[in-house]
Amino acid sequence: MAVRIVIACGGTGGHLFPGIAVAEALRKRGGESLVLISEKEIDALAIRGHDDFCFKTVPAMAMPKLFSPKMIPFSLRFLRTLRYCNRMISEFGADAVLGMGGFTSLAPLLAGRRHGAKVFIHESNAFPGKANRLAARVADSVLLGLSACKKYFLSQDVEVVGTPLRRVMCQAHDKRAALEHFGLKEGKKTLLVMGGSQGARGINQAVTGGLDTISGLGMQVIHLTGPADFKAIQANYTDASLPNAVLAFCHEMHLAYTAADIAIARSGASSLAELSAFSLPTILVPFPYATDDHQTLNARVYEDCGAAKILKEDSMQARSLGMLLDELTEMDGAALKKMATAMDAMAIRNAAENICRSIEERCR
């Protein structure tokens, strides 16, 4: 059954990329999508190369505390956004509205309910975000990335589907070609450093402070800095005695994952889904200020099954990072192989198809 789905997914890469993945899977199944993103610059950057999809921006802002003075401008803007979404969903003729989390999705979901469309939310994290906790009250079904989140939606129709990955993330790629793409060498262990779409200053500083140790381990580095830290981090690598590729943002993440043997990353759900799809052992550094500390909860799911190691940002220094890398890369790679196997077991590579199937079944 071909369906028309409005996918509200803007605000962060962790919402946007899974939304694009669903749009890809839906088109392959004969359906049509309208993808709603936020007005943030990172959204405009992330959708480059996806001109074959219909994107529209939605004005949105994070919900302040209930008795905050900011509630008045928030409410006024939300009402304007709701009217805009009502018109857009009506014109598109949506069978369903899918919210991928974040407050960009809340107005489209409410508008979808008003127009009689089926309403779905997807929650990738081990602990649901505030927007999804609110949206669950109007949703026909809640779709989850991790089974650890089921206990927070006991009164809803729930299905664990995984976190959607773009098609290119589910395909095999040539490691030699990936290394060549970044100007790196074969025969050396490659460390991928990434802090999410905005980068992560704590990770950036710890890694650049430990470049001598990383070089001593015979490693080379792909370092994704985020736009703000790019020039400063690039300067740190200028005189470093190890092969490296330093980028502010990477549009070819599938090649970065393919080239890497081990990663240092935040524990956002989308990043974790991609890392597991490539069976990539990872040192996870949860963002300490994430809402409800959900990144730590995500990281524990992966550490508990042996797929990752957690290193807290407040204890992450060049020395502690170097010791952990040394521990993981010794013993002829046995530790990394064990972690890679556990990471592979966490992967749900057909999550986007699972979501499309679930929506199609409920729209019949």
KELODO-350893 format. One record per residue (C-alpha): x, y, z; residue in one letter. Coordinates in steps of 0.25 Angstrom, whole numbers, plus 5000, padded with zeros to 4 digits. Example, Ala and Ser with C-alpha at 12.3 -4.5 7.8 and 13.67 -1.06 7.14 Angstrom:
<marpas>
504949825031A505549965029S
</marpas>
This chain:
<marpas>
500050005000M500650134996A500450245006V500750395007R501550425020I501950565026V503250535033I503650645044A505050625047C505850755048G506650825059G507850725060T508550625051G508050515061G506650545057H506850595042L507750475037F506750365042P505650445036G506350455022I506550305024A505050275025V504750365013A505750285005E505150155009A503750205007L504050244992R504650114989K503250054994R502450144985G502050244995G502250394996E502850485007S502850635011L504050655020V503950765030L505250825036I505650945045S506151075041E507551045047K508751055039E509150915042I507850865035D508150935022A509650875022L509150735025A508150735014I509150765003R509150654992G507650614995H507050704985D506150584981D505250604993F504250714997C504750795009F504050905016K504450985028T503650995040V503851105050P504051045064A504651065077M504950985090A503850985100M504251065112P503851035127K502351045129L502351175137F503551245130S503251375124P503751315111K502451235110M501751355104I502651365092P502751215091F501251205091S501051305080L502051255071R501551115073F500151155069L500651215056R501451095054T500251005056L499351085046R500551075036Y500550925038C499050905037N499050975023R500350895018M499750755023I498450785017S499050825003E499950705003F498850605006G499650525017A499150395021D500150395033A501050495041V502350435047L503050515057G504550475059M504650555073G504950695077G503950815077F504050835062T503150705061S502050755071L501250845063A501250755051P500750645059L499650725065L499250775051A499250635046G498250585057R497350705054R497350665039H497050515042G498350465038A499050345046K500050405056V501350335060F502550365068I503950305067H504850315079E506250265077S506850285091N506750195103A506050305111F504950385103P505050535100G504150635106K503450665092A503250515090N502650495104R501650605101L501350555087A501150415091A499750465097R499250485083V500050375075A499350255069D500650175071S502050195077V503250135070L504550115077L506050105074G506350025087L505549925095S506049995108A505150115105C503850025105K503650045120K503350195118Y502150165109F501350055116L499950115112S500250135097Q500350035085D501850015084V502749945074E504349935075V504749965060V506150015062G506750155058T506650185043P507950185035L508050245021R508250145010R509750175008V509950135023M509449995021C510349965009Q511749905009A512849995005H514249975001D515250005012K516450035003R515550134995A515050195008A516550215013L516950275000E515750375000H516350435013F517750425009G518150315019L518950195018K518650045019E519249955030G519050065041K517950055051K517050175048T516350255059L515050335056L514750445065V513350505064M512550595074G511250595066G510850705056S511250815064Q512550755069G512950735083A514050835090R514350735101G514650625092I515450715082N516350765093Q516650625100A516950565086V517850675081T518550675095G518850525093G519350525079L520750485083D520150365090T519250335078I520450345069S521250255078G520150145076L520350145061G518950205059M518450305048Q517250395051V516050445044I515550565053H514250625051L514350755059T512950825056G512950965050P513351045063A514650975066D515150945052F516251045050K516851025064A516850875063I517450875049Q518550955055A518850855065N519050745055Y519950835046T521250785053D520650655058A521550535053S520350445049L519450435037P518150515038N516950565032A516250685039V514850725035L513850825040A512750735035F512650605027C511650575016H512250435014E512050375028M511950245021H513350255017L513850305030A513250185037Y513850085027T515250145028A515150135043A515650025053D515150095066I514350225069A514250325079I512850385079A511650445086R510550345090S509350405082G508450305077A508650325063S510150325064S510050195072L509150135061A510150165050E511350115058L510649985061S510349975046A511849975043F512149885055S513149995060L513649985074P513550115081T513950195093I512650275097L512750405103V511350445107P510950595105F510850625120P509850735118Y508850655110A507450665114T507050565125D508550515123D507950425112H509350405105Q509850335118T508650245118L508850215103N510350185105A510050085117R509250005107V510449985098Y511449965109E510649865116D510649775104C512149795102G512049875089A512650005095A513450065107K512950195114I513850305117L513250425124K513550555119E513950615133D515050505134S515450505120M516850555118Q517950525108A518550425118R517250345122S516950345107L518250295103G518250185114M516850135109L517350135094L518550055098D517749955105E516749935094L517849925083T518749825090E518649675090M518649665075D517349735074G516549625082A515849735090A515449815078L514949685071K514049645083K513449795083M513249785068A512449665069T511549725080A511349845072M510949765060D509849695069A509249835073M509049875058A507649875053I507949915038R506549905033N505950005043A505450105032A504749985025E504149945038N503550085041I502950095027C502349955028R501749985042S501150115037I500550045024E499949945033E499250045042R498750125030C498050015024R
</marpas>
